[in-house]
Amino acid sequence: MEDKYLKPYITEKTSSLINLNKFVFLGSTKFNKISVLKFLSSKYDVDIKSVSTLLKPKKIVRRGRTTGSTKLFKKFIVTLKSDRNIDKLKDLF
């Protein structure tokens, strides 16, 4: 999998989750929990405890007379096992 489809997601709420060893990523709907776990553990050499997913539905938006929709994407909440591995992922956030 290419990392351009899995990128860190930074908001006020997700930055408060970093203290709990949780990191949030946005990705394509083609990713699943197992592929995210394998990708992140191999690329950043971290021990992952669990991966939770959220599927964000499309929203209908309107620009003048034209209607369309936002993109469909998944959120991945990754929980790490230990504190010593956080420094590798904190560089992303």
N, C-alpha and C positions, 0 to 999 in steps of 0.2 A: 504494500500500500504506500502511496505517496503521502508525505507529510503536509503537502499543500492543502489537503482535504481535512486535516486534523490540526486545528490551531488553538492556542490558549484563548480563553474567554475571560475577560477582566471587567468586573463591575464592582460596586461597593460590597455587594453580598458575597461574591466569589472571593474577594480579597480577604474577607473575614473568615472564610472557610480554610484558608491556608494555615491558620493557627491550629486547626484540627487535623492537619495532614491530608487535606482534601484539595484537589485541583480540578478545575473545570475546563473542558475542551469542547469545541464545536467541531462537528464533522459531517461528512456525507451520510446519507441514509444507508449507504452500502456497508458501512462499518457495523460490526456487532461487538458484543462485550469481549469475546475471545480474541478477535483481531486487534482490538484496541489494547488489550492486555499484552499480547505478544509484541505489538509494535512499540509501545512505550517501554516495556521492560528490556527489549533488545537495543533500542536507540539510546536511551538515557541510563541504562543499567541500574534500575531501581526495583525494589521489591514491592509489588502491588498486592494489597490485601483484598480489595474488591473494586468492581466497576459497576456503577449504576447508570441507566440510560433514561433519557426523556426525549420523546418525539414531539417537537414543536410543530403544530399544524400550520397550514397555509392560512393567511388572512387575505380577505378581499380588500383591495385598496382602490381608490379612485383618484385620478388626476384629471380634473375637468370632466370631459365626457367619456374619457377612456377608462375602462375598468381593467384590473389585472389582479395579480396575487403576489404575495411575498414568497420567498423560497422556503421549501421544506427542508429542515435540518434536524440533526440530533445533538443533544447535549450529553456529554459523558462526564460523570463525577467520579474521579479516580481517588481512592483512599490508599495511602501508603502504609507500609508496616512499621517502619522505624523512622526516627527523626534524622538519622545521619544521611539519609538519601534525599532529604528535602532540598539541600543546597543545589543539586543538579537541576531540579525543576524550578526552583525559585528564580533562577537566572532568566527563565522564560517570562515570568510574571513580574 
